[in-house]
Amino acid sequence: MWWGAAVLVLIAGYADLARGGETIAPLLLVAGYCVLVPLAILKS
């Protein structure tokens, strides 16, 4: 479940970055890499 959430947030972040997003994309990528991925590692 945590890995799925991390992957979805990262995909959304990269998709927004590809469209030229300068606000939401960095927030999603930081949340994915700094919060959700470590949380998924700790919970598994």
C-alpha distances in whole Angstrom, upper triangle without the diagonal:
4,5,5,6,9,10,11,12,14,15,17,18,20,21,23,24,26,27,29,27,28,26,23,22,23,21,17,18,19,16,14,16,17,14,10,11,13,11,8,11,13,10,10
4,5,5,6,9,10,11,12,14,15,16,18,20,21,22,24,26,27,25,26,24,21,20,20,18,15,15,15,12,10,12,13,10,7,8,10,7,5,9,10,8,9
4,5,5,6,9,10,10,12,14,15,16,18,20,21,22,24,26,24,25,24,20,19,19,18,15,14,15,13,10,11,13,11,8,7,10,9,6,8,11,10,9
4,5,5,6,9,10,11,12,14,15,16,18,20,21,23,24,23,24,23,19,18,19,18,14,14,16,14,11,13,15,13,10,10,13,12,9,12,14,13,12
4,5,5,6,9,10,11,12,14,15,16,18,20,21,23,20,22,20,17,16,16,15,11,12,13,11,8,11,13,11,7,9,12,10,9,12,14,13,14
4,6,5,6,9,10,10,12,14,15,16,18,20,21,19,20,19,15,14,14,13,10,9,11,8,5,8,10,9,5,6,9,9,8,11,13,13,13
4,6,5,6,9,10,11,12,14,15,16,18,20,18,20,19,16,14,15,14,11,10,12,11,8,10,13,12,9,9,12,12,10,13,16,15,15
4,5,5,6,9,10,10,12,14,15,17,18,17,19,18,14,13,14,14,10,10,13,11,9,12,14,13,10,11,15,14,13,16,18,17,18
4,6,5,6,9,10,11,12,14,15,17,14,16,14,11,10,11,10,6,7,10,8,6,9,12,11,9,10,14,13,13,16,18,18,18
4,5,5,6,8,10,10,12,14,15,14,15,14,11,9,10,10,7,6,9,8,6,8,11,11,10,10,13,14,13,15,18,18,19
4,5,5,6,9,10,10,12,14,13,15,15,12,10,12,12,9,9,12,12,9,11,15,15,13,13,17,17,16,18,21,21,21
4,6,5,6,8,10,11,13,11,13,13,9,8,10,11,7,8,12,11,10,13,15,15,14,15,18,18,18,20,23,22,23
4,5,5,6,9,10,11,9,10,10,7,4,7,8,5,5,9,9,8,11,13,14,13,14,17,18,18,20,22,23,23
4,5,5,6,9,10,9,11,12,10,7,9,11,8,7,11,12,11,12,15,16,15,15,19,20,19,21,24,24,25
4,5,5,6,9,9,12,13,10,8,11,13,10,10,14,15,13,15,18,19,18,18,22,22,22,24,27,27,27
4,5,5,6,5,8,9,7,5,9,11,9,10,13,14,14,16,18,19,18,19,22,23,23,25,28,28,28
4,5,5,5,7,9,8,5,8,11,10,9,12,14,14,15,17,19,19,19,22,23,23,25,28,28,29
4,5,7,10,12,12,9,12,14,13,13,16,18,17,18,20,22,21,21,25,26,25,27,30,31,31
4,6,9,12,11,9,13,15,14,14,18,19,18,20,22,24,23,24,27,28,28,30,32,33,33
4,6,9,10,9,11,14,14,14,17,18,18,20,22,23,23,24,27,28,28,30,33,33,34
4,6,6,6,8,10,11,12,14,15,16,18,19,21,21,22,25,26,26,28,30,31,32
4,6,6,7,9,11,11,13,15,16,17,18,20,21,22,24,25,26,28,30,31,32
4,6,6,7,9,11,11,13,15,16,17,18,19,21,23,23,25,27,28,29,31
4,6,5,6,9,10,11,12,14,15,16,16,18,21,21,22,24,26,26,28
4,5,5,6,9,10,10,12,14,15,15,16,19,20,21,23,25,25,27
4,5,5,6,8,10,10,11,13,14,15,17,19,20,21,23,24,26
4,6,5,6,8,10,10,11,12,14,16,17,18,20,22,22,24
4,6,5,6,9,10,10,10,12,15,15,16,18,20,20,22
4,5,5,6,8,10,10,11,13,14,15,17,19,20,21
4,5,5,5,7,9,10,12,13,15,16,17,19,21
4,6,5,5,6,9,10,11,12,14,16,16,18
4,6,6,5,6,9,10,10,12,14,15,16
4,6,6,5,7,10,10,11,13,15,16
4,6,7,7,9,11,11,12,15,16
4,6,6,6,9,10,11,12,14
4,6,5,6,9,10,10,12
4,5,5,6,9,10,11
4,5,5,6,9,10
4,5,5,6,9
4,5,5,6
4,6,5
4,6
4
